[in-house]
Amino acid sequence: MRNITKEYPGVKALNDVSISFEKGEVHALVGENGAGKSTFIKSITGAIRPTSGTIVFEGKEYPHLEPNQAIELGIAAVYQELVQFEAMSIADNIFMSEKSAGVMLNDKERCKRAAELLKIFDCDLDPRTLIRDLSIANRQIIELAKATVKKAKVVIMDEPTAAITVAEQEKLYKLVHKLKEDGVTVIYISHRLEELFEICDRVSILRDGQYVKTVGIEETSKNELIAYMVGRELTSTYPEKKPCTGEVLLEAEDLSGNGVEHISFKLHRGEILGFAGLVGAGRTELMHVIYGAAKKTAGSLRIRGEEQRFASPNDGMKAGVGLIPEDRKFQGCFIDKAIDWNIAISDLSELSDGIVMNSRKEDALAEEYKKKLRIKTPNLKQKVSGLSGGNQQKVVIAKSLAANPDILIFDEPTRGIDVGARHEIYVLMNELAEQGKGILMVSSDMEELLGMSERIIVLHEGKQTGELTRSEFDQKKILSYASGLTPEA
């Protein structure tokens, strides 16, 4: 990629960026949200046309690539925002671009081949399952399978581990090593810097749309990469937090429903309570029961000592529960609405004069949370879809906080978010806890769980298998519980 520049009205998303990628290497591309990574990879895949610059592939020069042209050259991408046919099966999605031998598609053969491909990922999903019925992590695996079946020469992976757990990460790393052995070039984008040292050969850094540096992975460190990315040093990834001593805010006793059963725990004021488990463990399903998005079938749920019977999320919100869901694009916000509209939607009764919205109150509320959460935007009328991932997540958090909940559920709070914005969210979570709010945090990032939680509840296949206090934290112990084993086993 030579001297790539991409200009939009009033902004340069990329400014004279030149990076080369060698055959058979795993090359990381890092930078904060808004650094230009997505624009850069979309220039490679033909999703956008650079304003100027040259693309050189296998010695041949191109002013730009069209999407079909990039595919024919052997360039495949697994984007962070998944592009899938949700009403179609796994097999249909994997082989969507494959031509059939005759008029009819051989569904039986497709399912057989899809099952064989999924085995590479140690994934036992039925190929006939509809995409819309899969978790985020399993949908990510399907995208990786699609890239694999195309036999690409270059595979771009945009945040491939953002929604998968430690066990699934190991499977992904094996696939990346296999691609490398086969001579495939992997361009690897991730905010989890520690994993770059597991699989990458070189790393290039972008900041504010400009190229900073390319270094060999063995010649750098995590702290040095962070300094290159943010232009400053972060003294600590996980800010210190005072231990909680507050009253019991929420208590689940033998709680069952939505695929989980017999879950019991207490959440105190000022506490961050972590939830660990592998894909399919039931962590998100449990949070939906607590929020009122799914019904409990047995057991009890008490908030401030009072038994709760939620029929809808509205009941959960009235009881003081707020949710920041794992899928911010489809569940967390109205992506094609303005920032101020999104923030106001959870607090309509306070912002309206009768049946008419008070625009001054709405503007004041949105401005307040823009400053509090440091949402980077030219104006609050901008659509959320135009923001970086980190700023989209801040809007989702602002929307939830606007309803002033006592209990906050953070489900994968930093998925796809850069190290700078991630630190800001950690600081915010600590501040909320110190204000007396109780936080339930679901995370597939082991380091995040250990760094932010005061206690960790571990689930396996819908059941509670362990609970650890901070003094008992141990990664192997958590993984044992998550696998349905005792720590001794």
C-alpha positions, 0 to 999 in steps of 0.5 A: 500500500503506497501513499494511500490517502482517503479524504472525506468532507472536512477530514482525512481518514488516511494521510499518505500511509505506506505499509508493505505486507510480506508473503506468509507473514502475520502482520498486525495493524494497531491503533486507537478507534478512529486511527484509520485501520478500517479505512485502510483495510477497506481500501485493500478489499475494494470496499472504498476507493482511496483518494490517492495512492497505489496498491501493489499486489504480486508486482502489479500496480492498481490505483484502486480495487473493486470488491470482485477484483479483490476477491479474484486476486485472493483477498478475503476479509473477516470484518468486526461488524459481521456481514451475514445472511441471518435468515439462511443456514450456516452451510448456505453462508459458508458456500454463498459465493460458490457456483453450483454444478447445475441448476439445483444446489446440492444441500446435502453435500454443502452440509457435509462439507460445512461440517468438515470445515467446522471441525477445524475449529472444534465446532460441532454446530449443525450446518443447517442452523440459521445464522440468527440463532447463533451467538456472536462468537459462533457467528465469528467462527462462521466468518472465519470458515468462509474466508478459509473456504475461499483459499485466499492469498491474503486474509484480513482479520478485524478483531477476530477474538473480540467475542470469543473466550480463551479456549476459542482463541487457542483454536484461532491461533492454530488456524492462523499458524496453519494459514501462515504455513500454507504461505497465506499473508494474514493482516491481523487487527486487534485491540488485545495487544497481548495476543499479538505476541502469540502469533504475529511477526511484525506490527504496524501502528496508525495514529490519527490517520497517519502511519507511525512505525512498523516493528518486529514483534520481538523488538517491542513491548506492549507498553511501547505499542500503547505509547505509539498508539495513543501518543502518551503513556498509560500508567495502568491498564486497570485503575485501582478501586476501593473494595466494596462494603455496601448493602446487598443490591441484588440477590439471585437464589436458585434462579432458572430460565432462558437456558440457565438453572439454579444460579445463586449469587449476591451483588453488593453496592459498589461491587464489580461482579465478574461472570466467566465461562466459555461460549454457550455457558449461558452468561448473556442468557442469565443477564437477559433474565436479570434485565427482564428481556427473558423470563425466569421459570424458577427461583427468585430475584430480589432487588433491594430486598424486594422480589421481582417478576419482570415481564419485559425490559421496561420492568427491569428498567423501572426496578433500576437495572440497566443493560449495556449488551454485547452486540452494541450495533443491533441491541445496544443502540439505534445505529441510524439515529442521532447521538442525542436521540439515543441518549434521550430514549431511556429517559423520555418521561423526565425529558418531556413536558406532557406528550411533547419532548423538551428539546432544551432538556434533551440537548442538556442531557446529551451534552452532559454525557458527551462531556462525562464520557468524552464522546468524540463527535463533531456534534450530537446530531451525528448518527451513531453509525458514523462513530468509531466503535469506542464512541458507539459503546460510550453512546450505549453506556450513556443511554443506559446511565440516563435512566439512572439505574442502581444496577448496571450489566456490562456484557463484553464492555470493551469488545472491539475497543482500543486501549485508550477508550478501554481504559476510559471505560474501566475508569468509568466503571470504577467511578460508578461503583464508588457512587454506590452502583452495583455492576455485573460484568460479563467478559471473555477477556480473562485479563479484564475479568481478573483486573476489574472484578472483586469476585467472579462467578463461573458458568458451564452449560447453563449451570454455576460451577464456581465462585472465586474471591479476588484472593482466589483468582487463578486463570487455570482454576477459572478455566477448569470451572468453565470446562465443567471440571473441578480445579483439581481435575 
